[in-house]
Amino acid sequence: MAPVPAADDADALCPAVLAEPTVPVTASWTAGLSLATFAVFMAFMTPIQILLPLQLEHIDPHDKNAALSLVTGLGALVAVVVNPLAGAWSDRTTSRFGRRRPWILGGALAGAAGLVVTAGQDTVAGVAVGWCLAQAGLNAMLAGVATPIADRVPVAQRAQVSGWTGLMQSFGLVVGALITTLLVTGVRPGYVTLAVLTVVLAFPFVLQYAEPPLPRALRPAFDARAFARSLWVSPRQHPDFGWAWLTRFLINLGNALGTLYLFYFLTDAVHYGDPGTGVLILTLVYTVCAALTAVPVGVLSDRVGRRKGFVVLCSVVMAAAALLLALFHTWPAALAAAAVLGAGYGVYLAVDQALVTQVLPEAADRAKDLGVINIANSGPQVMAPALAAPVIAHLGGYTGLYVTAAVVILVGGLLVGRIRSVA
């Protein structure tokens, strides 16, 4: 394990803990963080896209849409609460191992336990409880994984590093889909395999890359009311943070509307013979196209020092992909939409994350504030089921759903123009 700085000189350690980073990170550091990010998103996304739909279809085949909406909605609600709380406690952690690594490893263990619990359930209520436990642990892990870019990566390198870590979100689903559809037979073994891999893949970053600890002298005395108030970031006092949050919320809401029912869209609208394999193929196409844009556009954004124009571009591209699905319920159209959506989302993953790290209000609250930002990732998972079900039932079925997704994504992208402190 790399040596950890001594914590007896708070003044000397303060810049290393709270100051804006200036030393570029290495490729191996980026690889370690990317691997941990890959683990958490594989554990997040594979159940949502494949394991939960299969499990719930077996449990309640006649009301599978409502069951999936309930389970994913409750899990996302847990994520909305846990992520900023875990981030806030991470900011206050004074462990000699640093502020982030204990939460990465602890969250991985707790999330893995939740996945194992979910695997053993045979009722909708039991699946919901297990998935909520998994979401709690995985969101604690995410709070630790999401913050090192703001802690350690200079602004001029952030879009590039964010491109790699963002790309791991897609690779996580691809590998998870391969494991659960081709390499492992059955829903329960799929959950257990994901649980083991989540913990194993967290270890390289946790063990190899030390971080300066927070001196106890810099940790404020705990006050429950002040702590609760700190979870609210006023958009009036920090308008750029507010606009960045709203932009991310809307783009992710549109994305959630478009992907939540993908398994059932292939089953009921496209009439694809093997929807599980269909999801895997679409995810592979999506990921390849995201890989072609994420890192190169991240490098370009860092070089030109601009973020907002790229966010607008990616929203237009993603909205076009949603319209393809709205107009053409065919397998070739689904393949084309996956390619277009992947290209747009690759740009989004790299550039928007870099933009967000540049509008954080306080250096001492980076993980908490990123946790608040991450509500814009998980919050749409709560809202999407509530919006999608009536749209499918009363506003044009899957056509209405994907038109709605396109409009929401486009509005979100255009609102990034209201941010003033970032070009």
N, C-alpha and C positions, 0 to 999 in steps of 0.2 A: 504494500500500500504506500502511496506517496506520502511524504511527511506533511504533517499538519502544523501550521504556524502556532507558536505559543500564544496563549490568550491573556497573559498577565499585563500587557501594555495596551489599554483600550485606545489610546490616542494613535498609537502606531498602526493598530489593526483597523481602525475605523475606515480609512480610505479603501482598504482592500475589500471590506464588507459592503460599504454603501456608496462609494464613489462610482462615477461613470467609468466603465472599463476602457482601457486604451491599448492593452497588449493583445494582439490578435491571438485567437485560439488556434490550436493545431488541428490537423486533419484527424488525428486519432481521438482527440477530445470530441470533435463533431461526430465521429463514428460511434463513440460510446453513448453519447446523448441520443443519437438517432436510433440506436439499438433499443434503449430503454423506451423511447417514444414508440417505436415499432411494437414493443411488447404491450404497452397499455392500450394502443388502438386496435391491435389484433384481438385483445380480450374484450374491448368495447364493441367493435363493429361486427365481428363474426357472429356472435349470438343474435344481434339485432337483425342482420340480413339473412341468416341461414338457420341457426339452431333454435331460436325462439319461434319463428314461424313453423318449423317442422314439429317442434314439441307441442305447440298449442294447437296445431291442426290435428294432431293425434288425440289430444285431450278433448277438444271441443270443435269438431270439424264443421258444425253448422253455424258457429258464431265466431269463427277464427279471426275475422277483422276486428271485432270489438275486443276480443281477448288480447290480441296483439297490441291494440291501442291502449288498453288498460295497463298492461305490463310495462310497455315501453314508456308510457306517460308517467307512471309512478316512479320508475327508475330514473327518468329525467328530472322529476321533481326532487328526488334525493340528491341528484347531482347538483342541482341549483343551490341547495342548502350546503352541502358538504364541501364543494370546491372552494368557495371563498373562506369558509371557516378553517379548513385545513391550510389554505394559503396564509391566513392571518396568524395561525399558530406556528406555521413554518417561519414566518418573519420574526417571531419571538423566540425561536428555539436556540438554546445556547449550548447544545451538545458539542463536545470536542470534535465530532465528526462533521460539523457544519450544520447549516440550516436546512438544506434540501435533501441530502442523502438519506437521513433517517426516515423521511416521509416517503421517499421513493421506495425503499425496501419494505417499510412497514405497510405502505399502501398495497404493494404487490402481494404480500402475504395475505392481507385481509381480503383483497379482491379475489385471489385464488381460492380462498376458503368459500367466498360467496358463490363462485362458479361451481364448486363442488356441491354446495347445498342445492343450487338450482338444478343440477344434473339429476338429483334424486327425487324430484317432485313429480307428482302425477295429477295435480289439480291446478287450476288457474291461480287460485289464491297462494298455493305453495310456490309456484313459479314466480309470482309477483314478489313474495317475501325474499326468496333466494336472489332474484335479480336486483332487488333494492340493496341487499347486503353487498352484492358484488359491485354495484355502482358506488356505494359508500367507500369501499376500499380502493377501487380504481380511481376515483376522483381525488382521494388523498394522494395517491401516486402521481396523478396528473398535476396536482398542485406543485409537487416537487420537480417534475419533469419540465413543466412549462417555463419555469423561472430562470434557469441558468443562462438562457440567451440574454435576458436583461441584466443578469448579475455579472456575466463574464465576457460577453461578446461586444466589441466596439461597434458603434453605429454603422461604420463603413463596411462592416462584414456581416451585418445582421440578416439582410435579405438572402444572402447566399446560404448561411447556416440555417435560416428558417426554411429555405427551399428543401434542404436535405431532411430536416426533421418533419416538415410538412408532408414530404413525399412518403415518409414512413407510415402516415395515416392510411394511405392507399395500399402500400405494400403489406401492411398489417392485415387488411381485409383479404388481399389476394392470397397470401400464405395461409391465413386462417381458413379461407374457402377451400384451398387445395387440401389442407389437412382434414377438414370435416366432410368433404365430398369424395375424395379419392384415396386418402391414406388411412383414415380412421373410419370404421364402420359403426354407425349408430350415434344417436344424439348424446347419450351419457358419456361414452368415451371421448367424444369431441370436446365436451366441457372440461373433462379431467385433463386432457392433453393441453388445452389452452391454459388451464390453471398452472400446470407444471412449467410450461414455457414462459409464462408471465414472470414467474419468480426467477428462473434461470437467466433470462435475458436482461433482467435488471442488475444482475451482479457485476458485469464488467465496469459500468460507469460508477457504481457505488463503491467498488473496491479500489479502482485504479486512479480516480481523479479527486484528490482532496480539495476542500474549499476552506477558506478561513472561517473560524467560528465567530459567532457574535459574542463579544464580551458581555458579561452580565451587567456591567455598568451602563451599557447602551440599551438594555431591555427596560422599558418603562414598567413601573409598578402596575399590577393588574387591577383594573377597575371594570366591573362587568358592564356598566352603562356606557362608559367610554369605549370599551371594546365593541359593543353592539353598534354604537354610533359610527365607529370607524368603518363598518361594513358598507355604509352608504357614502358614495362619492357623488357630491353635488354637481349636476351638470351645469348649474349656474356659475359655480366657482371654477369648474374645470370643463369648459364647453367642448374643447377638442376631444377630451376623454369621452364625453357624452355622445358626440357625433360618431366617434370610432366605435363605441359600443352599439349604437343603433344601426350603423352600417353592417357590422358583423351579425347582429341579431337578424336583420331582414334577409341578408344573403343566406345565412344558415337556415332560416325558416323556409325560404324557397327551396333550398337544397333538401331539407327534411321532407317537405311536401312531395318532392319529386322522387325520393328514394325509399320512403317508409313502406310503401306498398309495392315495391318493385317485384318481389317474389309473386305476389298475387296478380300484378299487372301482366306478368308473363303467362300466368296460369289462365286468367279469365278474359283478357283482352287480346293478347297475342296468340294464345292457345299453343304455347310452346310445350313440346312433349315432356321435357325434363326441366322444370323451372329452376331447380337447384343448380344444375349444370349451366343453365342459361345465365343465372346470376354470376356464376364464376367466369364465364366467357366475357360477359359485359364488364365485369370488374377488371379482368386482365386488359381488355382494350382501353378502358378508362385509365388504368394505372400507367400503361405504356405511354399514352398521350400526355398524362400529367408529368411523367418523368422527362419528356421531351421539352417541357416548358418551365418546370418549377425552378431548377437550379440555374439554367441559362438566363432566364428572366430575372431571377434573384441577383445574379452577378451584374446584369445590365442595370438593374435598379440601384445597386450599390454604387456603380461607376458614375451614373448620371445624377445620383442623389435625389431621385424623385420616386414617389410612391403612389400618389392619388390617381394619376392617369392610368396606371396599370390596373388599379382596382376597378375603375370605370370600364376598362377594356374587358376585364375578365367577367364582369357582370353582364355585359352585352353578349359575350360568347356563351355563358351559361344559360341565359334567357333563351337564346336561339336553340340550344339543345333541348330545353323544356318544350319549346314550341314544336320541335320535330316529333316528340312523343305525343303531344296533343293532337297533331294532325294525322299521324300515320301509325296505326297500331299493327305494325308488322315487324318481323325479326330484322330485316335489313335496316329499317328506320331506327330500331333500338340500338343496333350496332353503330350506326352513324351518330346517334345522339350520345352514346357512351364516349366516342372519340372526341366529339366537340366539347362535351361536358368536362372530360378529363383535361383537355388542353386549357380550358378556362379556369378550372379549379386548381390546376398546378400553379398558374400565375397567382391566384388568390392566396394559396397557402404560403407562398414565399413572401409576397409583398405586404399583405395585410398584417401578418404577424410582426414584421419589421416595423411597420407603421405604428402598431399598437404600443410596442415597447418605447416609442419616442414620445408618447403622450401620457405616460404614467405620471401621476401627480407627485408621489414621494418615493425617494430611493429606499427608505426604511420599510415601505409597505409594498414592495414590488409583487410578492407572491399573493398578498391579499388583493391588490388591485387587479392582477392578472386573473385571480379567482373570480372577481366581479366581471371582468371581461368574458371569462369562460361561461358565465351564465348566458351570455349571448350565443354560446355553442349548445348548451344543454337545455336552455329555456325553450327554444324552438321544438325540441323533442317532446316537451309537454304540450305545447300549443298545436303542433302539427296533427296529432291524432284527432284533437277536438275540432280542428278546421277541416281536415281531409274527409272524415266520415260523412258529414252533411253535404260537402261538395260532391262527393261520389254519388250519394243517394239522390240529391235534388238539383244539382247544377251541372249536369252534363257528364256524369261519370268520370272516367279517366281523362277525357278531353278537358273537361272543366278543371280538373285537378291540376293538370300540367300547364294550362293557361294561367291559372292562379299563381302557380310556382314561378312562371316566367315574369309576371308583373311584379311580384314581391322582390325577386332577385334584382330586377332592373332598377326599381325604386331605391333599394339598398345601395347599389353601386353609385347612383347619382348623388346620394346624400353625402358621400365622402368629400365632395367639393366644399362642404361647410367647414371642414377642418382647416385651420389657419396656420398652425405652427409647423406643419410638415408640407413640403412641396409635392 
